Amino acid sequence: MDLAASVQAVTEEIVIRLARSVKKDTGAKNICLAGGVALNCVANGKLLRENIFDGIWVQPAAGDAGGAVGAAYAAYHGFMGQPRKLNGHMDGMAGSYLGPVFGDDEIAERLTKAGAKFTRLTHEQMIERTAQALADEKAVGWMQGRMEFGPRSLGARSILGDARSPSMQKTLNLKVKYAIVPTLRAGGAARRRRQVFRHPHRQPLHADGGAGGREPPSRHDRRGRGAVRHRQAERAALGHSGGDAHRLLRPHPDRAQGNQPDFHDLISAFKAKTGSSVVVNTSFNVRGEPIVCTPEDAWRCFMGSEIEVLVIGNCFLRKEDQDPALKLDYKNAFELD
């Protein structure tokens, strides 16, 4: 742990020094980050707090996979001389939801062939039952819309949990995987974002310490002791990269941005039930495998882990309803990291 913390600290120092050097040499107001280190959300958050650049954009599939996009653009603009078309937003990739999408009928057909037992719901029923499962502290596998391009969970292929539960992070770590970062809904929670985030305008590949995470709740809190206890419980589940010293949050775009309206609706429903708009959000996969892509991938991960509820499109699955003979053993399928 000491070695990992030291490597992280040195990485952050190098990233900030490189950024200052780039700023001095170019005078650029904005910076775009790519490469594997650009997926280090903690370093990105600290770079943002340095206020070296007016804007920071991180390639969602930073690394070799994202390099393919850069190569295509370089050829299109550099060699073919095609003009750049700006849309007025920082994220021209629209959240990197570039992967496959499956219709509800196709999802149901595929799950039936796999032997799954599920209930098809309306959109409103699906959101309601999933929000209730989260409120009941269930580990939820969530697959909606197009798959994200890149290794970070952006609300399309996610494993979700209730951030209010002090045991949720430990539960998901033991049941599924490691490295979990909560998500806060953007729309309708501007005041909450200002309370929680030091820098409220950012993309999901920036992570930051909660603004109130290092200080005790004010005794003058207008919402009373119950609200204070609620926030303390919520924060207790946010430990990451060093516990209390680094409580990290990853923001998620507003529904109006059109990236993941289902995810936005889910967190809105969860807040209506619990008063909390924060959920634990990690990519939908087990250690050693990539993020799930197809309904079959999600089903196998569901049956090979201790995820309790699976939601794919409008199909709602509970673990206790499934045939025990179809259970898989993912626990020992891959070597430890």
C-alpha positions in Angstrom: 0.0 0.0 0.0 2.9 2.4 0.8 4.4 1.7 -2.6 1.1 2.2 -4.4 0.5 5.5 -2.6 4.0 6.7 -3.4 3.7 5.8 -7.1 0.4 7.7 -7.2 1.9 10.7 -5.5 4.8 10.8 -8.0 2.4 10.3 -10.9 0.4 13.3 -9.8 3.5 15.4 -9.5 4.7 14.5 -13.0 1.3 15.1 -14.6 1.1 18.6 -13.0 4.7 19.5 -14.0 4.1 18.3 -17.5 1.0 20.4 -17.7 2.7 23.5 -16.5 5.5 22.9 -19.1 2.9 22.6 -21.9 1.1 25.7 -20.7 4.4 27.7 -20.6 5.5 26.5 -24.1 2.2 26.8 -25.9 0.1 29.3 -24.0 -2.9 27.1 -24.7 -6.0 27.7 -22.7 -7.3 24.1 -22.9 -5.6 20.7 -22.8 -6.7 17.3 -24.0 -5.3 14.2 -22.2 -4.9 10.7 -23.6 -2.8 7.6 -22.9 -3.3 5.1 -20.1 -2.2 7.5 -17.4 -5.1 9.8 -18.4 -7.4 7.3 -16.9 -6.0 8.1 -13.5 -9.1 10.0 -12.2 -7.4 11.2 -9.1 -4.5 12.8 -10.9 -7.0 14.4 -13.3 -8.9 15.9 -10.5 -5.8 17.3 -8.9 -4.6 18.8 -12.2 -8.0 20.5 -12.6 -7.6 22.0 -9.1 -4.3 23.6 -10.1 -6.2 25.8 -12.6 -3.4 25.7 -15.1 -5.9 25.4 -18.0 -9.4 26.8 -18.5 -10.6 23.4 -19.7 -9.4 19.8 -19.5 -10.9 17.0 -21.7 -9.9 13.4 -21.2 -10.3 10.8 -24.0 -12.7 8.3 -22.5 -10.8 5.3 -24.0 -7.4 6.8 -23.2 -4.8 4.3 -24.3 -4.2 2.2 -27.4 -7.9 1.8 -28.1 -8.5 5.6 -28.1 -5.5 6.0 -30.3 -7.4 4.5 -33.1 -9.8 7.4 -33.0 -7.0 9.9 -33.1 -5.4 8.1 -36.0 -8.7 8.3 -38.0 -9.0 12.0 -37.2 -5.4 12.7 -38.1 -5.9 11.1 -41.5 -9.3 12.8 -42.1 -8.1 16.3 -41.2 -4.4 16.1 -41.8 -4.1 14.1 -45.0 -7.5 14.6 -46.6 -7.8 18.2 -45.6 -11.3 17.9 -44.2 -12.5 20.7 -41.9 -13.2 20.3 -38.2 -16.8 20.7 -37.2 -17.3 21.9 -33.7 -20.6 21.5 -31.9 -20.0 24.0 -29.1 -19.6 21.4 -26.4 -16.3 20.1 -24.9 -17.2 16.5 -25.4 -17.8 16.0 -29.2 -17.8 12.3 -28.6 -21.1 12.7 -26.6 -19.8 10.7 -23.6 -18.3 8.0 -25.8 -21.5 5.9 -26.1 -20.3 4.4 -29.4 -20.9 0.7 -28.8 -23.7 -1.7 -29.6 -27.3 -1.2 -28.5 -29.9 -3.9 -28.2 -33.7 -3.6 -28.4 -36.0 -4.9 -25.7 -37.3 -7.7 -27.9 -33.8 -8.9 -28.8 -32.7 -8.7 -25.2 -35.7 -10.9 -24.1 -35.0 -13.4 -26.9 -31.3 -13.7 -26.0 -32.0 -14.0 -22.3 -34.6 -16.7 -22.9 -32.1 -18.7 -25.0 -29.6 -18.4 -22.1 -32.1 -19.9 -19.7 -32.7 -16.7 -17.7 -35.9 -16.0 -15.8 -37.0 -12.4 -16.0 -39.9 -10.0 -15.9 -40.5 -7.4 -18.7 -41.5 -4.1 -17.3 -42.5 -0.7 -18.6 -39.8 2.0 -18.4 -41.4 3.5 -15.3 -41.7 0.1 -13.6 -38.1 -0.7 -14.4 -36.8 2.5 -12.9 -39.0 2.1 -9.8 -38.0 -1.5 -9.1 -34.3 -0.8 -9.7 -34.3 2.3 -7.5 -36.0 0.2 -4.8 -33.4 -2.6 -5.2 -30.7 0.0 -4.6 -32.5 1.4 -1.6 -32.7 -2.2 -0.3 -28.9 -2.3 -0.6 -28.8 -4.8 -3.4 -25.9 -5.0 -5.8 -27.4 -4.2 -9.2 -26.0 -5.0 -12.7 -27.2 -2.3 -15.1 -27.1 -2.5 -18.9 -28.9 0.2 -20.8 -28.4 1.8 -24.3 -25.1 1.9 -26.2 -22.0 0.5 -24.6 -19.3 2.9 -23.5 -16.1 3.2 -25.5 -13.4 2.8 -22.9 -12.9 1.0 -19.5 -14.8 3.4 -17.3 -18.4 3.0 -16.2 -20.4 5.9 -17.6 -23.9 4.6 -16.8 -24.5 2.2 -19.7 -22.7 -0.8 -18.4 -22.4 -0.4 -14.6 -22.6 -2.3 -11.3 -24.5 0.0 -8.9 -25.0 0.1 -5.2 -26.3 2.4 -2.4 -23.6 4.9 -1.4 -25.4 5.5 1.9 -24.5 2.0 3.1 -21.3 2.0 5.1 -20.7 -1.6 4.0 -21.6 -1.2 0.3 -18.1 -0.7 -1.0 -16.8 -3.7 0.9 -19.7 -5.7 -0.3 -19.1 -5.0 -3.9 -15.3 -5.5 -3.5 -15.8 -8.9 -2.0 -18.6 -9.9 -4.4 -17.4 -8.6 -7.7 -14.3 -6.5 -8.1 -12.1 -3.7 -6.9 -11.8 0.1 -7.5 -15.3 1.7 -7.1 -16.1 5.3 -7.6 -19.6 6.8 -6.7 -21.6 8.8 -9.1 -23.7 12.0 -8.4 -26.5 12.9 -10.7 -26.0 16.3 -12.3 -29.5 17.6 -13.2 -31.6 19.0 -10.5 -28.8 18.8 -7.9 -26.7 21.9 -8.6 -26.7 22.9 -5.0 -25.7 19.4 -3.9 -23.0 19.4 -6.6 -21.5 22.6 -5.2 -21.6 21.1 -1.7 -19.9 17.8 -2.8 -17.6 18.8 -5.7 -14.9 21.4 -5.5 -15.1 21.7 -9.2 -18.7 21.1 -10.3 -18.1 21.4 -14.1 -16.3 18.3 -15.1 -16.6 15.1 -17.0 -16.8 11.6 -15.5 -13.0 10.9 -15.9 -12.3 13.5 -13.3 -12.5 12.4 -9.7 -12.3 14.6 -6.6 -12.4 14.6 -2.9 -15.8 15.5 -1.5 -15.8 19.1 -0.4 -17.2 18.1 3.0 -15.4 14.8 3.3 -12.6 16.1 5.4 -14.6 18.3 7.8 -17.3 17.4 10.3 -20.8 18.5 9.4 -21.6 22.0 10.6 -23.6 22.1 13.9 -25.6 24.9 12.3 -26.9 22.6 9.5 -30.4 23.7 8.8 -31.6 20.2 7.9 -31.0 18.9 11.5 -29.3 16.0 13.0 -31.0 13.4 10.8 -29.6 15.0 7.7 -26.1 15.1 9.3 -26.3 11.4 10.1 -27.5 10.8 6.6 -24.5 12.6 5.0 -22.1 10.8 7.4 -23.5 7.4 6.3 -23.3 8.5 2.7 -19.7 9.6 3.0 -18.8 6.4 4.8 -19.3 4.5 1.6 -17.2 6.8 -0.5 -13.8 5.7 0.8 -11.3 5.2 -2.1 -7.6 5.6 -2.6 -6.7 6.0 1.0 -10.0 6.1 2.9 -10.9 9.4 4.7 -7.9 11.2 3.1 -9.3 10.8 -0.4 -13.1 10.6 -0.8 -13.7 10.5 -4.5 -16.8 11.2 -6.5 -17.3 11.0 -10.3 -20.0 13.3 -11.7 -22.4 12.0 -14.3 -23.9 14.2 -17.1 -27.4 15.7 -16.9 -30.3 14.0 -18.6 -30.6 16.9 -21.0 -27.3 16.0 -22.5 -28.9 12.9 -23.9 -26.1 10.5 -23.0 -27.8 8.2 -20.5 -31.4 9.3 -19.7 -32.3 6.0 -18.1 -29.4 6.3 -15.7 -30.4 9.9 -14.9 -34.0 8.7 -14.3 -32.8 5.9 -12.0 -30.7 8.2 -9.8 -33.7 10.7 -9.7 -36.0 7.9 -8.5 -33.4 6.8 -6.0 -33.1 10.3 -4.6 -36.9 10.5 -4.4 -36.9 7.3 -2.3 -33.9 8.0 -0.1 -33.0 11.7 -0.3 -29.6 10.8 -1.7 -28.5 11.3 -5.2 -25.3 9.4 -4.9 -24.8 5.8 -6.1 -21.7 3.6 -6.1 -20.9 3.0 -9.7 -18.3 0.6 -11.1 -17.8 -0.9 -14.6 -19.9 -4.0 -15.3 -17.3 -6.7 -15.3 -15.4 -9.0 -13.0 -11.6 -8.8 -12.4 -9.8 -10.0 -15.5 -12.6 -9.5 -18.0 -13.6 -6.4 -20.1 -16.8 -4.5 -19.6 -19.9 -6.5 -20.6 -21.1 -5.8 -24.1 -24.0 -8.1 -25.0 -27.0 -9.4 -23.0 -25.2 -12.8 -22.8 -22.1 -11.1 -21.3 -24.2 -9.4 -18.7 -26.0 -12.7 -17.9 -22.8 -14.6 -17.4 -21.3 -11.9 -15.2 -24.6 -11.9 -13.2 -24.6 -15.6 -12.7 -20.8 -15.8 -12.1 -20.8 -13.2 -9.3 -22.9 -12.3 -6.3 -24.8 -9.5 -8.1 -28.3 -9.8 -6.8 -30.3 -7.9 -9.5 -29.8 -7.6 -13.2 -31.5 -5.0 -15.3 -31.1 -5.1 -19.1 -33.4 -2.8 -21.1 -36.8 -3.4 -19.7 -35.9 -7.0 -18.5 -35.6 -7.3 -14.7 -33.9 -10.3 -13.2 -33.5 -11.4 -9.6 -30.8 -13.9 -8.6 -33.1 -16.0 -6.4 -35.4 -16.6 -9.4 -32.6 -18.2 -11.5 -31.9 -21.9 -12.0 -29.0 -22.8 -9.6 -27.6 -25.2 -12.1 -26.8 -22.2 -14.4 -24.6 -20.6 -11.7 -21.0 -20.0 -12.8 -17.8 -19.7 -10.7 -16.0 -16.5 -11.6 -14.4 -16.2 -8.2 -11.5 -18.4 -9.1 -11.6 -18.1 -12.8 -8.9 -15.3 -13.0 -5.6 -14.7 -11.3 -5.4 -11.9 -8.8 -4.2 -8.6 -10.0 
